[in-house]
Amino acid sequence: MSKFKVLIGISTSALIILSAVFSVGIAAPTADFAVTKTADDGTIGTLRWAISQSNSNGVPDLIYFSIPTLDPNYDSSNG
């Protein structure tokens, strides 16, 4: 079997799997929560707050990090 035929088979299998996943109806995130500070006090912008908000609405959400470089615990070596 040539490499080309194997790649086509793998690609076709991947498309079938992706089609099945999306046809099941995986919900798109309904809300975005930004983690903007490293504090652990549950106030707006903390990871604890974002998780709490996401857990309270019962639907998939997106939590992303946007820690400013001026945050006291910002780690410049790791971003």
VMD Tcl script that draws the C-alpha trace (Angstrom):
set ca {
  {0.00 0.00 0.00}
  {1.40 3.38 -0.91}
  {1.88 6.17 1.60}
  {-0.63 8.27 -0.30}
  {-3.42 5.72 0.16}
  {-2.65 5.41 3.86}
  {-2.84 9.18 4.33}
  {-6.16 9.33 2.50}
  {-7.49 6.57 4.76}
  {-6.34 8.38 7.90}
  {-7.82 11.68 6.71}
  {-11.13 10.05 5.86}
  {-11.26 8.37 9.28}
  {-10.53 11.67 11.00}
  {-13.33 13.41 9.08}
  {-15.79 10.66 9.98}
  {-14.89 10.96 13.67}
  {-15.17 14.76 13.59}
  {-18.53 14.54 11.82}
  {-19.82 12.17 14.47}
  {-18.63 14.43 17.28}
  {-20.28 17.51 15.82}
  {-23.50 15.75 14.89}
  {-23.99 14.66 18.50}
  {-24.57 18.31 19.29}
  {-21.69 19.49 21.40}
  {-22.77 22.93 22.55}
  {-20.66 25.94 21.75}
  {-19.51 28.02 24.72}
  {-22.24 30.45 25.75}
  {-20.20 32.80 27.92}
  {-16.58 33.91 28.12}
  {-14.91 34.51 31.47}
  {-11.55 36.25 31.53}
  {-9.08 35.55 34.32}
  {-7.36 38.90 34.69}
  {-5.68 38.63 38.07}
  {-3.81 36.05 40.11}
  {-5.51 36.74 43.43}
  {-7.38 33.82 45.02}
  {-10.15 35.75 46.75}
  {-13.10 34.98 44.44}
  {-13.51 38.54 43.20}
  {-14.30 39.33 39.57}
  {-11.38 38.40 37.33}
  {-9.96 35.59 39.45}
  {-9.86 31.96 38.40}
  {-12.05 31.04 41.38}
  {-14.68 33.56 40.22}
  {-14.55 32.32 36.61}
  {-15.01 28.69 37.64}
  {-17.86 29.62 39.98}
  {-19.62 31.58 37.24}
  {-19.17 28.81 34.72}
  {-20.42 26.12 37.10}
  {-23.50 28.13 38.05}
  {-25.09 28.42 34.61}
  {-25.09 24.71 33.65}
  {-23.86 25.16 30.07}
  {-20.39 25.02 28.51}
  {-18.40 28.22 28.85}
  {-14.97 29.45 27.88}
  {-12.47 30.50 30.55}
  {-9.36 32.21 29.25}
  {-6.37 33.91 30.82}
  {-5.37 37.50 30.24}
  {-3.12 38.30 33.19}
  {-1.59 41.78 32.83}
  {2.16 42.07 33.23}
  {1.62 44.53 36.08}
  {-0.12 41.89 38.24}
  {2.03 41.31 41.36}
  {2.23 37.55 40.71}
  {2.79 37.73 36.94}
  {5.56 35.35 35.94}
  {7.49 37.05 33.14}
  {9.61 33.96 32.46}
  {6.52 31.88 31.63}
  {4.14 34.58 30.43}
}
mol new
graphics top color blue
foreach p $ca { graphics top sphere $p radius 0.5 }
foreach p [lrange $ca 0 end-1] q [lrange $ca 1 end] { graphics top cylinder $p $q radius 0.2 }
display resetview
